[in-house]
């Protein structure tokens, strides 16, 4: 069945939340189309969308709602659509979120929906609701629907790098790592490679959603320490060189790699360009045809990617601080 869904996106990055959501919608539905993109709200139509899986995987989305109505952003228009909602006779909770300086206020929207539903004979239950209604107030509209999935964003905070048994500076934060994994569309049971594994933050996020992780790390000190972070996870960490991967041709379903850069990075090659050139050649050999890779670098590497046989699907930028802006490339083998 085709339904309309709204993704309540986080505001932590300008482009990645939307791209992450669309990547998973494409992977976990039989067909879809993008309907509208509002500020921190993506609306899609999707057939047989696996919202439970998306709720477990997404990093840069707060909630997914099944859209019941969209109104202009005023209480009179909201009352009209709320009066026509086709809802089951269940106890409900209504919550609204206002994006940035959008109006009307969230509490006013909650009160107006509650007033109309009360007049229609519905009963609210703040402590034990049978359904949760959600309103997103953004870009001059109110998107109203039933919450069908909620991401556990607090769990990512518990896995911040400095809280792990082994820590090394300059690594990706867990939410960023998970979002990049989701861009690859690798599924549970498939294999994801990180040829610059470091402390294995990327592989940890992959394993937590059922993906088999394979990591390569050239520094024995980092590899030994990273093993402490991988206890009870389905992950293989090998001491080796990204320029000479100990893997068969077309044996990997996808890859995410955060290339060495910054003061803490150690380049075990004649130059960074040679390291990337030979590593990309190996990735092209080991990743299955038509599958995806995400690579993070501190400079433009479009020519290197093209020479290695990768098609760039998307490019994102991520400003870390004044002297470092990451460039994130989503590629297809």
C-alpha positions in Angstrom: 0.0 0.0 0.0 1.3 3.5 -0.9 1.3 6.0 2.0 2.5 9.5 2.6 5.2 9.9 5.2 7.0 13.0 6.7 10.5 12.8 8.1 11.1 15.2 10.9 14.7 15.9 10.2 17.4 17.2 12.5 19.1 20.5 11.9 22.6 19.4 12.6 23.6 19.4 8.9 22.2 21.2 5.9 22.0 18.4 3.4 22.8 15.0 5.0 19.5 14.4 6.9 17.5 14.6 3.7 19.9 12.4 1.8 20.1 9.8 4.5 16.3 9.5 4.7 15.9 9.3 0.9 18.6 6.6 0.7 16.8 4.4 3.2 13.4 5.1 1.7 14.7 3.9 -1.7 16.3 0.8 -0.1 13.4 -0.2 2.1 10.3 0.4 -0.1 9.2 -1.1 -3.4 8.7 2.4 -4.9 8.7 6.0 -3.8 8.5 9.6 -4.9 9.6 12.8 -3.2 6.5 15.0 -2.7 7.9 18.1 -1.0 10.9 19.3 1.0 10.3 21.8 3.7 12.7 23.2 6.2 13.7 20.1 8.3 10.7 18.1 6.9 10.8 15.7 4.0 7.5 14.4 2.6 7.5 11.3 0.4 5.0 8.8 -1.0 6.3 5.2 -0.6 4.9 1.8 -1.2 5.4 -0.9 1.5 7.9 1.2 3.4 9.6 -0.6 6.3 9.3 2.2 8.8 10.4 0.0 11.7 13.8 -0.6 10.1 14.1 3.0 9.2 13.4 4.0 12.8 16.2 1.7 14.0 18.7 2.9 11.5 18.2 6.6 11.0 20.6 9.0 12.7 19.6 12.4 11.5 15.8 12.1 11.7 13.8 12.6 14.9 10.5 11.0 13.9 8.6 9.5 11.0 4.9 10.3 10.7 2.2 9.0 8.4 0.8 12.2 7.0 -2.9 12.6 7.5 -3.2 16.3 6.4 -1.2 19.4 5.5 -2.7 22.8 6.2 -1.6 26.4 5.9 0.2 27.6 9.1 -2.7 29.2 10.9 -5.1 27.9 13.5 -8.3 28.3 11.3 -6.9 26.2 8.5 -5.6 23.7 11.0 -9.1 23.4 12.6 -10.6 22.6 9.2 -8.3 19.8 8.4 -8.4 18.4 12.0 -12.2 18.3 11.6 -11.9 16.0 8.6 -9.3 13.6 10.0 -10.2 9.9 9.6 -8.9 8.5 12.9 -9.6 5.2 14.8 -11.4 5.6 18.1 -8.3 5.4 20.3 -7.0 7.5 23.1 -4.5 9.9 21.7 -1.6 12.3 22.5 -0.9 15.3 20.3 2.5 16.9 20.2 3.8 19.6 17.9 7.2 20.9 16.9 7.9 24.3 15.6 10.9 24.5 13.2 13.1 27.6 13.9 10.9 30.7 14.0 7.8 29.2 12.3 4.4 30.1 13.6 2.0 29.5 15.2 3.4 28.3 18.5 3.6 24.5 19.2 1.4 24.7 22.3 -1.3 26.6 20.3 -1.3 23.9 17.6 -1.6 21.2 20.2 -4.5 23.0 21.9 -6.4 23.6 18.6 -6.1 20.0 17.5 -7.2 18.8 20.9 -10.1 21.2 21.0 -11.4 19.9 17.6 -10.9 16.3 18.4 -12.6 16.7 21.8 -15.7 18.1 20.0 -15.6 15.1 17.7 -15.7 12.7 20.7 -12.1 11.7 20.8 -10.3 11.3 24.2 -6.8 12.4 25.0 -4.5 10.4 27.2 -1.2 12.1 28.2 0.2 9.2 30.1 -0.8 6.1 28.2 -2.0 7.0 24.6 -2.9 4.4 22.1 -1.8 6.6 19.2 0.5 9.6 19.0 -0.4 12.5 16.7 2.4 14.8 15.6 2.4 18.2 14.0 5.4 19.8 12.3 5.2 23.5 11.9 7.5 24.7 9.1 7.8 26.8 6.0 4.3 28.3 6.2 2.6 24.9 6.6 1.5 22.5 9.3 2.1 18.8 8.6 -0.2 16.7 10.7 0.0 12.9 11.1 0.4 9.8 13.2 3.8 9.0 14.5 4.9 5.6 13.2 8.6 5.6 14.2 11.0 7.5 16.5 14.8 7.3 16.5 16.7 6.7 19.7 19.1 9.7 19.2 20.2 9.6 22.8 21.9 6.2 22.3 24.4 8.0 19.9 25.4 10.3 22.8 26.3 7.2 24.9 28.7 6.1 22.2 30.6 9.4 21.8 34.3 8.6 21.0 35.7 9.7 24.4 33.3 7.4 26.2 34.6 4.2 24.4 37.2 2.0 26.0 39.8 3.1 23.5 39.9 6.7 22.2 41.9 8.5 19.5 41.3 12.1 18.4 39.9 13.2 15.0 37.3 10.5 14.5 33.7 10.8 13.2 30.9 11.3 15.7 28.5 8.3 15.9 25.5 10.0 14.3 27.7 11.2 11.4 29.1 7.7 11.0 25.7 6.1 11.0 24.3 8.5 8.5 27.2 7.8 6.1 26.6 4.1 6.5 22.9 4.6 5.6 23.9 6.5 2.4 25.5 3.2 1.2 22.2 1.3 1.5 24.0 -1.7 2.9 21.5 -4.0 4.5 21.7 -6.2 7.6 23.6 -9.4 6.8 25.7 -7.7 4.1 29.3 -6.6 4.5 30.7 -3.1 5.0 34.4 -2.3 4.7 36.3 0.5 6.4 39.9 0.4 5.1 41.0 3.2 7.5 39.3 1.7 10.5 41.2 3.6 13.3 39.2 3.1 16.5 36.4 1.4 14.5 33.6 4.0 15.2 32.2 3.4 11.7 32.2 -0.4 12.1 30.5 -0.2 15.5 27.6 1.8 14.0 27.4 -0.8 11.2 27.3 -3.8 13.5 24.6 -2.3 15.7 22.2 -2.4 12.7 23.1 -6.0 11.8 25.7 -5.3 9.1 28.9 -7.4 9.1 31.9 -5.1 9.5 35.3 -5.6 8.1 38.1 -3.1 9.1 41.6 -2.7 7.9 44.1 -0.7 10.0 47.7 -0.2 9.2 48.9 1.0 12.7 49.3 -1.9 15.1 48.8 0.4 18.1 45.4 1.6 16.8 44.4 -1.9 15.8 45.2 -3.3 19.2 43.3 -0.6 21.0 40.3 -0.7 18.7 39.7 -4.4 19.6 38.6 -3.2 23.0 35.8 -1.3 21.3 34.6 -4.3 19.3 33.7 -6.7 22.1 30.5 -8.7 21.4 30.2 -7.2 17.9 30.1 -9.0 14.5 33.2 -7.4 13.2 36.6 -8.4 11.8 39.5 -6.1 12.3 42.7 -6.9 10.3 46.1 -5.4 10.6 46.9 -4.4 7.0 47.3 -1.7 4.4 44.4 0.0 2.5 46.7 0.0 -0.6 46.9 -3.8 -0.6 43.5 -5.1 0.7 43.5 -8.8 1.7 40.1 -9.3 0.1 38.7 -11.0 -3.0 37.5 -9.2 -6.0 33.8 -8.0 -5.7 33.5 -9.4 -2.2 32.3 -6.2 -0.4 28.7 -4.8 -0.5 29.7 -1.2 0.4 32.4 0.9 2.1 32.7 4.0 4.3 36.1 5.5 4.9 37.3 8.6 6.7 40.7 9.2 5.1 43.7 10.4 7.1 43.9 14.2 7.6 44.6 16.6 10.4 47.4 16.7 12.9 46.7 13.3 14.4 46.8 11.5 11.0 49.7 9.3 10.1 50.3 8.8 6.4 52.2 5.5 5.7 52.8 6.3 2.1 55.1 8.5 0.0 52.2 11.1 -0.2 48.5 11.4 0.7 47.7 11.5 -3.1 49.5 8.1 -3.6 47.7 6.7 -0.6 44.3 7.7 -1.9 45.1 6.7 -5.5 46.2 3.1 -4.6 43.5 2.7 -1.9 40.7 3.7 -4.3 42.1 1.3 -6.9 41.8 -1.5 -4.3 38.3 -0.4 -3.3 37.2 -0.5 -7.0 38.5 -4.0 -7.1 36.8 -5.3 -4.0 33.4 -3.5 -4.0 30.7 -5.3 -5.9 29.5 -3.6 -9.2 26.7 -1.0 -8.8 27.2 -0.8 -5.0 28.0 2.3 -3.0 30.9 3.8 -1.2 31.2 7.0 1.0 34.6 8.6 1.3 35.4 11.6 3.6 38.4 13.8 2.7 39.7 17.2 3.5 40.0 18.3 -0.2 38.5 17.8 -3.6 39.2 14.3 -4.9 36.9 14.1 -7.9 39.6 13.3 -10.4 41.0 10.5 -8.2 37.5 9.0 -7.8 36.9 9.1 -11.6 40.2 7.6 -12.4 39.5 4.7 -10.1 36.1 4.0 -11.8 33.7 5.6 -9.3 30.7 7.6 -10.3 30.0 10.5 -7.8 26.3 10.5 -6.9 26.3 13.2 -4.3 28.8 15.6 -2.6 28.3 17.1 0.8 30.5 19.5 2.9 30.9 19.5 6.6 32.6 22.4 8.3 34.4 21.1 11.4 36.3 24.2 12.4 37.9 27.2 10.7 40.7 25.3 9.2 38.9 22.0 8.3 36.0 21.4 6.1 35.3 17.8 5.3 34.2 16.8 1.8 31.9 13.8 1.7 31.5 11.9 -1.5 28.8 9.3 -2.1 29.9 7.1 -5.1 28.8 4.2 -7.1 31.2 1.5 -8.2 
